[in-house]
């Protein structure tokens, strides 16, 4: 079995770190994923998922200043 190759900022982070990085609540994150305005999580196993840190950083940098609320 081969290990998948992740992009250069391929660190996978869990929901608590995503919340800390974005200032969004868990429910706001999942609502924004459903709306297509936030990066979707990666399924790691049956009961676990995570996000690519680079995608969260990119999302955060593209947000207008003072606008960390979910759209």
C-alpha positions as CSV (number, residue, x, y, z in Angstrom):
1,X,0.0,0.0,0.0
2,X,1.4,3.4,-1.0
3,X,1.3,6.4,1.2
4,X,-0.5,9.4,-0.5
5,X,1.8,12.3,-1.4
6,X,0.5,15.5,0.1
7,X,1.3,19.0,-1.2
8,X,4.1,21.0,0.5
9,X,2.0,22.4,3.4
10,X,0.3,19.1,3.6
11,X,0.0,18.9,7.4
12,X,-3.5,17.6,8.3
13,X,-5.2,19.4,11.2
14,X,-8.2,18.5,13.2
15,X,-11.4,20.5,13.9
16,X,-10.1,22.1,17.1
17,X,-7.2,23.6,15.3
18,X,-9.4,24.7,12.4
19,X,-11.7,26.5,14.9
20,X,-8.7,28.2,16.5
21,X,-7.3,29.3,13.2
22,X,-10.5,30.7,11.8
23,X,-12.5,31.9,14.8
24,X,-15.5,30.1,13.4
25,X,-17.7,27.7,15.4
26,X,-17.9,24.0,14.5
27,X,-21.4,24.4,13.2
28,X,-20.4,27.5,11.1
29,X,-17.6,25.5,9.5
30,X,-19.8,22.7,8.5
31,X,-22.5,25.1,7.2
32,X,-19.8,26.9,5.1
33,X,-18.6,23.6,3.7
34,X,-22.2,22.8,2.7
35,X,-22.5,26.2,1.0
36,X,-19.2,25.6,-0.8
37,X,-17.5,28.6,0.8
38,X,-15.0,26.7,3.1
39,X,-12.6,23.9,2.3
40,X,-14.0,20.4,2.7
41,X,-12.5,18.0,5.2
42,X,-10.6,14.9,4.2
43,X,-11.9,11.5,5.4
44,X,-9.0,9.9,7.3
45,X,-10.9,6.8,8.6
46,X,-14.4,5.7,9.4
47,X,-14.7,8.1,12.3
48,X,-12.1,10.8,11.7
49,X,-11.5,13.6,9.4
50,X,-9.1,16.5,9.0
51,X,-8.3,19.5,6.8
52,X,-5.2,20.4,4.9
53,X,-3.6,23.3,6.9
54,X,-2.6,25.0,3.6
55,X,-6.2,25.2,2.5
56,X,-7.3,26.7,5.8
57,X,-4.5,29.3,5.6
58,X,-5.4,30.1,2.0
59,X,-9.1,30.5,2.9
60,X,-8.2,32.7,5.9
61,X,-5.9,34.9,3.7
62,X,-8.6,35.4,1.1
63,X,-11.2,36.6,3.6
64,X,-11.7,40.4,3.8
65,X,-10.2,41.9,7.0
66,X,-12.7,41.9,9.8
67,X,-14.9,39.3,8.1
68,X,-14.3,36.0,9.9
69,X,-18.0,35.2,10.1
70,X,-19.4,32.5,7.9
71,X,-21.3,33.8,4.8
